[in-house]
C-alpha cells in the first residue's frame, strides 16, 4: 500500500512546481518587451533563500526521509536563479546591485548557519529545530515580499502587476503542504505553508476586488481620454 503522505508529497511537488513556474508568464512578458517595467525582483530574491534552506532542511544530516522536500526546492532554486538572471539583464543598475548584494548575503548567511548547526548540534532533532526555525523565517519573508505589490494594487486599483496564477499557486501550494505536514506532524512545514496559504488567499481576494477596475491591454488611461476630449 502506498503511503498517503508520500502521495500528498508528490501532489505537493506538483503544486510547488506550479508555484515556481507561475512567474514564467511574467518573464515572457519581460523578454518580449525587453523591460522589467514595474515588476520587482524581491519575491525571487526571497525565493532563492527560501529554497536553499528547505533543501538544507531536507538533507539526511538534518531531517531524514525528506527527499520530496529536497527535489522540489532544488528545482525551485534553479528557476529562481533563472528569473533573477533575466531581471539583471533587462533591469537597471539599481536592480543589478540589489540582486547581487542580496545573493552574496544569502550565500554568507547559509554558510555560517550550516557551519554552526553541523558543528554545535549533533542529533537530527536538534538540527531540525534550528534549521526549521530558519525555514519558517525565510518562507515568511518569501510570502511577505509580495506585500509591496499588494500595496500597489490597492493604491492603483489595478492587478496588472500582481500575476493571478502566482497567487493561485501560492494558495494551493500552501494548502497541500500543510496537509502533508499534518499527516506526519512537522511543525516547520506546517507553519511555513499555512502562512503561504493565508497570503495566497489574501492576494486572490484583492484580485477579485480590483480585477474589474484594472485597465485592459490597449485601454487608455481615463485621465488621458479626458485630456483628448
C-alpha positions as CSV (number, residue, x, y, z in Angstrom):
1,X,0.0,0.0,0.0
2,X,1.4,3.4,-1.0
3,X,2.0,5.7,1.9
4,X,-0.7,8.5,1.9
5,X,1.9,11.1,3.0
6,X,4.1,10.2,0.0
7,X,1.2,10.7,-2.4
8,X,0.4,14.1,-0.8
9,X,4.1,14.9,-1.1
10,X,4.0,14.1,-4.8
11,X,1.0,16.4,-5.1
12,X,2.9,19.0,-3.1
13,X,5.8,18.7,-5.6
14,X,3.4,19.3,-8.4
15,X,1.7,22.3,-6.8
16,X,5.1,23.7,-5.8
17,X,6.4,23.4,-9.3
18,X,3.3,25.2,-10.5
19,X,4.2,27.9,-7.9
20,X,7.8,28.2,-9.1
21,X,6.8,28.1,-12.8
22,X,3.9,30.6,-12.4
23,X,6.2,33.7,-13.0
24,X,7.2,32.3,-16.4
25,X,4.3,34.3,-18.0
26,X,5.7,37.5,-16.3
27,X,9.2,36.8,-17.6
28,X,8.0,36.0,-21.1
29,X,6.4,39.5,-21.0
30,X,9.8,40.9,-19.8
31,X,11.6,39.1,-22.6
32,X,9.1,40.2,-25.2
33,X,9.1,43.9,-24.1
34,X,12.8,43.9,-23.2
35,X,11.9,45.7,-19.9
36,X,11.1,44.7,-16.3
37,X,8.5,47.6,-16.3
38,X,7.1,47.9,-12.7
39,X,7.9,44.3,-11.7
40,X,10.0,43.8,-8.6
41,X,12.9,41.3,-8.0
42,X,12.0,40.9,-4.3
43,X,9.9,37.7,-4.5
44,X,12.7,35.9,-6.5
45,X,15.5,37.1,-4.1
46,X,13.4,35.8,-1.2
47,X,12.6,32.6,-3.2
48,X,16.3,31.8,-3.5
49,X,16.9,31.9,0.2
50,X,13.8,30.0,0.9
51,X,14.7,27.2,-1.5
52,X,18.3,27.0,-0.2
53,X,17.2,26.5,3.4
54,X,14.4,24.0,2.6
55,X,17.0,21.9,0.6
56,X,19.3,22.1,3.7
57,X,16.4,21.1,5.9
58,X,15.6,18.1,3.8
59,X,19.2,16.7,3.9
60,X,19.7,13.3,5.7
61,X,22.1,15.1,8.1
62,X,19.3,17.4,9.2
63,X,15.9,15.8,8.7
64,X,16.0,12.3,7.2
65,X,13.3,10.9,4.9
66,X,12.6,14.3,3.3
67,X,13.6,13.5,-0.3
68,X,10.4,15.2,-1.7
69,X,11.3,18.4,0.1
70,X,14.8,18.4,-1.5
71,X,13.7,17.6,-5.0
72,X,11.1,20.3,-5.5
73,X,13.2,23.0,-3.7
74,X,16.2,22.2,-5.9
75,X,14.1,22.8,-9.0
76,X,12.7,25.9,-7.4
77,X,16.2,27.2,-6.7
78,X,17.2,26.7,-10.3
79,X,14.1,28.6,-11.6
80,X,14.5,31.5,-9.1
81,X,18.1,32.0,-10.3
82,X,17.0,31.9,-13.9
83,X,14.4,34.6,-13.2
84,X,17.0,36.8,-11.4
85,X,19.4,36.4,-14.4
86,X,16.6,37.7,-16.7
87,X,15.9,40.5,-14.2
88,X,19.6,41.5,-14.1
89,X,19.8,41.6,-17.9
90,X,16.7,43.7,-18.5
91,X,16.7,45.6,-15.3
92,X,18.5,48.8,-14.4
93,X,21.7,49.3,-12.4
94,X,19.8,49.5,-9.1
95,X,18.2,46.2,-9.8
96,X,21.6,44.6,-10.5
97,X,23.2,46.0,-7.4
98,X,20.3,44.9,-5.2
99,X,20.2,41.3,-6.7
100,X,24.0,40.8,-6.5
101,X,24.2,42.2,-2.9
102,X,21.4,40.0,-1.6
103,X,22.7,36.9,-3.3
104,X,26.1,37.4,-1.7
105,X,24.4,38.0,1.6
106,X,22.4,34.8,1.2
107,X,25.5,32.7,0.5
108,X,27.3,34.1,3.5
109,X,24.3,33.5,5.8
110,X,23.8,30.0,4.6
111,X,27.4,29.1,5.0
112,X,27.5,30.5,8.6
113,X,24.3,28.8,9.6
114,X,25.3,25.4,8.1
115,X,28.7,25.5,9.8
116,X,27.2,26.4,13.2
117,X,24.4,23.8,13.0
118,X,26.7,20.9,11.9
119,X,29.3,21.8,14.5
120,X,27.3,22.5,17.6
121,X,24.2,20.3,17.2
122,X,24.7,16.5,16.9
123,X,21.2,15.0,16.7
124,X,18.6,15.1,13.9
125,X,16.0,16.5,16.3
126,X,18.1,19.5,17.4
127,X,19.3,20.2,13.9
128,X,15.7,20.0,12.6
129,X,14.6,22.5,15.2
130,X,17.3,25.1,14.4
131,X,17.1,24.8,10.6
132,X,13.3,24.6,10.8
133,X,13.1,27.9,12.6
134,X,15.2,29.5,9.9
135,X,13.0,27.9,7.2
136,X,9.9,29.4,8.8
137,X,11.5,32.9,8.9
138,X,12.6,32.7,5.2
139,X,9.3,31.3,4.0
140,X,7.6,34.1,5.8
141,X,9.9,36.6,4.1
142,X,9.0,34.9,0.8
143,X,5.3,35.3,1.3
144,X,5.7,38.8,2.8
145,X,7.7,40.0,-0.2
146,X,4.5,40.5,-2.4
147,X,3.2,43.0,0.2
148,X,4.8,45.8,-1.9
149,X,2.9,44.5,-4.9
150,X,-0.3,44.2,-2.9
151,X,0.1,47.8,-1.7
152,X,0.5,48.9,-5.3
153,X,-2.7,47.0,-6.2
154,X,-4.7,48.9,-3.5
155,X,-3.1,52.3,-4.5
156,X,-3.7,51.9,-8.2
157,X,-6.8,49.8,-8.0
158,X,-5.2,47.6,-10.7
159,X,-4.0,44.0,-10.5
160,X,-1.8,44.4,-13.7
161,X,1.4,43.7,-11.8
162,X,0.2,41.0,-9.5
163,X,0.1,37.8,-11.6
164,X,-3.1,35.8,-11.0
165,X,-1.6,32.4,-11.4
166,X,1.2,33.1,-9.0
167,X,-1.4,33.9,-6.3
168,X,-3.4,30.7,-7.2
169,X,-0.2,28.6,-7.0
170,X,0.8,30.2,-3.6
171,X,-2.6,29.4,-2.1
172,X,-2.8,25.8,-3.4
173,X,0.8,25.0,-2.6
174,X,0.3,26.2,1.0
175,X,-2.8,24.1,1.4
176,X,-1.2,20.9,0.0
177,X,2.0,21.1,2.0
178,X,0.0,21.9,5.2
179,X,-1.9,18.7,4.7
180,X,1.5,16.9,4.1
181,X,2.8,18.3,7.4
182,X,-0.3,17.2,9.3
183,X,-0.1,13.6,8.2
184,X,3.2,13.1,10.0
185,X,3.3,16.2,12.2
186,X,6.1,18.6,11.1
187,X,5.5,22.0,12.7
188,X,8.0,23.8,10.5
189,X,6.5,22.7,7.2
190,X,3.0,23.3,8.6
191,X,3.6,26.8,9.9
192,X,5.5,28.0,6.8
193,X,2.9,26.7,4.4
194,X,0.0,27.9,6.5
195,X,1.4,31.4,6.1
196,X,1.6,30.8,2.4
197,X,-2.0,29.6,2.1
198,X,-3.2,32.7,4.0
199,X,-1.2,35.1,1.9
200,X,-2.2,33.4,-1.3
201,X,-5.9,33.7,-0.2
202,X,-5.4,37.4,0.6
203,X,-3.9,38.0,-2.9
204,X,-6.8,36.2,-4.6
205,X,-9.3,38.3,-2.6
206,X,-7.5,41.5,-3.8
207,X,-7.6,40.2,-7.3
208,X,-11.3,39.6,-7.1
209,X,-11.9,43.1,-5.7
210,X,-9.7,45.1,-8.2
211,X,-9.9,42.9,-11.4
212,X,-12.8,44.9,-12.9
213,X,-11.1,48.3,-12.2
214,X,-7.9,47.1,-14.0
215,X,-7.4,48.7,-17.4
216,X,-7.2,46.1,-20.1
217,X,-4.3,46.0,-22.5
218,X,-4.5,48.8,-25.0
219,X,-7.1,50.7,-23.0
220,X,-6.3,54.3,-22.4
221,X,-6.0,55.9,-19.0
222,X,-9.2,57.8,-18.2
223,X,-7.1,61.0,-17.5
224,X,-5.6,60.8,-21.0
225,X,-9.1,60.3,-22.5
226,X,-10.3,63.4,-20.7
227,X,-7.4,65.5,-22.0
228,X,-8.1,64.4,-25.6
229,X,-11.8,65.1,-25.4
